[in-house]
Amino acid sequence: MTPTATHIGIVEDSDEDFAALARQIRRTSPDATVERWSRAEAVVDELVDRETGLPDFFFIDLSLPGVDGCELVRRLRAEESTGALPLFMLSGSARDADVRRCYASGASVYLTKPLRQPALGAVLELTAATPRP
């Protein structure tokens, strides 16, 4: 299955990590639209008022400055417009405590950095095949 064009939200404070993930997305799904935020607070502030044009899903870095990725997931889950979106956590940590904390906050999937192309392709194909609310 070839992924269809999607709108992907990425919450990542590292320019280098964002650039690497965006490159991988373009290789796997060249028609995808990528929207970036570098701080969790900006995501919530902007999306609460947005009625259309929401991303189909998010990649969220665990270690963000200020509000971390787990708290962002909790906030997105609490909003009607974003509560059902797939939220994929990204972290350089594979510690069980971090993984459990992310799933407890409502993360859909926990992925470790660097994200490999086959894993990214599988995520994009899965989300492209999943009906949207």
TANOR-V386571 format. One record per residue. N is the residue number from 1. BURIAL is I if it has 16 or more other ideal C-beta (glycine too) atoms within 10 Angstrom, else O. D_LAST is the distance of its C-alpha to the last C-alpha in Angstrom with 2 decimals. Layout:
BEGIN
n=N burial=BURIAL d_last=D_LAST
n=N burial=BURIAL d_last=D_LAST
END
This chain:
BEGIN
n=1 burial=O d_last=21.08
n=2 burial=O d_last=20.96
n=3 burial=I d_last=18.05
n=4 burial=O d_last=16.49
n=5 burial=O d_last=16.59
n=6 burial=I d_last=14.21
n=7 burial=O d_last=14.40
n=8 burial=I d_last=15.72
n=9 burial=I d_last=16.79
n=10 burial=I d_last=20.06
n=11 burial=I d_last=21.85
n=12 burial=I d_last=25.36
n=13 burial=I d_last=28.72
n=14 burial=O d_last=30.84
n=15 burial=O d_last=31.39
n=16 burial=O d_last=32.63
n=17 burial=I d_last=29.68
n=18 burial=I d_last=27.22
n=19 burial=O d_last=29.33
n=20 burial=O d_last=29.47
n=21 burial=I d_last=25.72
n=22 burial=I d_last=25.10
n=23 burial=O d_last=27.84
n=24 burial=I d_last=26.35
n=25 burial=I d_last=22.92
n=26 burial=O d_last=24.83
n=27 burial=O d_last=26.77
n=28 burial=I d_last=23.85
n=29 burial=I d_last=21.39
n=30 burial=O d_last=23.65
n=31 burial=O d_last=21.19
n=32 burial=I d_last=18.86
n=33 burial=O d_last=18.95
n=34 burial=I d_last=19.97
n=35 burial=O d_last=20.02
n=36 burial=I d_last=22.34
n=37 burial=I d_last=23.26
n=38 burial=I d_last=26.39
n=39 burial=O d_last=26.07
n=40 burial=I d_last=23.45
n=41 burial=O d_last=24.53
n=42 burial=O d_last=23.73
n=43 burial=I d_last=20.06
n=44 burial=I d_last=19.60
n=45 burial=O d_last=21.91
n=46 burial=O d_last=20.24
n=47 burial=I d_last=16.51
n=48 burial=O d_last=17.12
n=49 burial=O d_last=18.29
n=50 burial=O d_last=16.05
n=51 burial=O d_last=13.77
n=52 burial=O d_last=12.83
n=53 burial=O d_last=13.42
n=54 burial=I d_last=11.80
n=55 burial=I d_last=12.28
n=56 burial=I d_last=9.78
n=57 burial=I d_last=11.79
n=58 burial=I d_last=15.21
n=59 burial=I d_last=18.64
n=60 burial=I d_last=20.56
n=61 burial=I d_last=24.31
n=62 burial=I d_last=25.67
n=63 burial=O d_last=28.89
n=64 burial=I d_last=28.14
n=65 burial=O d_last=30.86
n=66 burial=O d_last=30.55
n=67 burial=I d_last=27.27
n=68 burial=I d_last=26.53
n=69 burial=I d_last=23.37
n=70 burial=I d_last=23.00
n=71 burial=O d_last=23.25
n=72 burial=I d_last=20.69
n=73 burial=I d_last=18.20
n=74 burial=O d_last=19.17
n=75 burial=I d_last=18.74
n=76 burial=I d_last=15.27
n=77 burial=O d_last=14.22
n=78 burial=O d_last=15.95
n=79 burial=O d_last=14.07
n=80 burial=O d_last=11.29
n=81 burial=O d_last=9.82
n=82 burial=I d_last=10.24
n=83 burial=O d_last=10.51
n=84 burial=O d_last=7.75
n=85 burial=I d_last=8.58
n=86 burial=I d_last=11.16
n=87 burial=I d_last=14.51
n=88 burial=I d_last=17.53
n=89 burial=I d_last=20.88
n=90 burial=I d_last=23.89
n=91 burial=I d_last=27.42
n=92 burial=O d_last=30.94
n=93 burial=O d_last=31.53
n=94 burial=O d_last=31.25
n=95 burial=O d_last=32.73
n=96 burial=O d_last=31.46
n=97 burial=O d_last=31.42
n=98 burial=I d_last=29.05
n=99 burial=I d_last=26.71
n=100 burial=O d_last=26.74
n=101 burial=I d_last=26.29
n=102 burial=I d_last=23.16
n=103 burial=O d_last=21.55
n=104 burial=O d_last=22.77
n=105 burial=I d_last=21.08
n=106 burial=I d_last=17.62
n=107 burial=I d_last=17.65
n=108 burial=I d_last=15.70
n=109 burial=I d_last=18.69
n=110 burial=I d_last=22.16
n=111 burial=I d_last=23.85
n=112 burial=I d_last=27.45
n=113 burial=I d_last=28.93
n=114 burial=O d_last=30.09
n=115 burial=I d_last=27.01
n=116 burial=O d_last=28.37
n=117 burial=O d_last=27.21
n=118 burial=O d_last=26.50
n=119 burial=O d_last=24.22
n=120 burial=I d_last=22.36
n=121 burial=I d_last=22.11
n=122 burial=O d_last=20.71
n=123 burial=I d_last=17.98
n=124 burial=I d_last=17.08
n=125 burial=I d_last=17.24
n=126 burial=O d_last=15.08
n=127 burial=I d_last=12.24
n=128 burial=I d_last=12.83
n=129 burial=O d_last=12.72
n=130 burial=O d_last=9.49
n=131 burial=O d_last=6.63
n=132 burial=O d_last=3.80
n=133 burial=O d_last=0.00
END
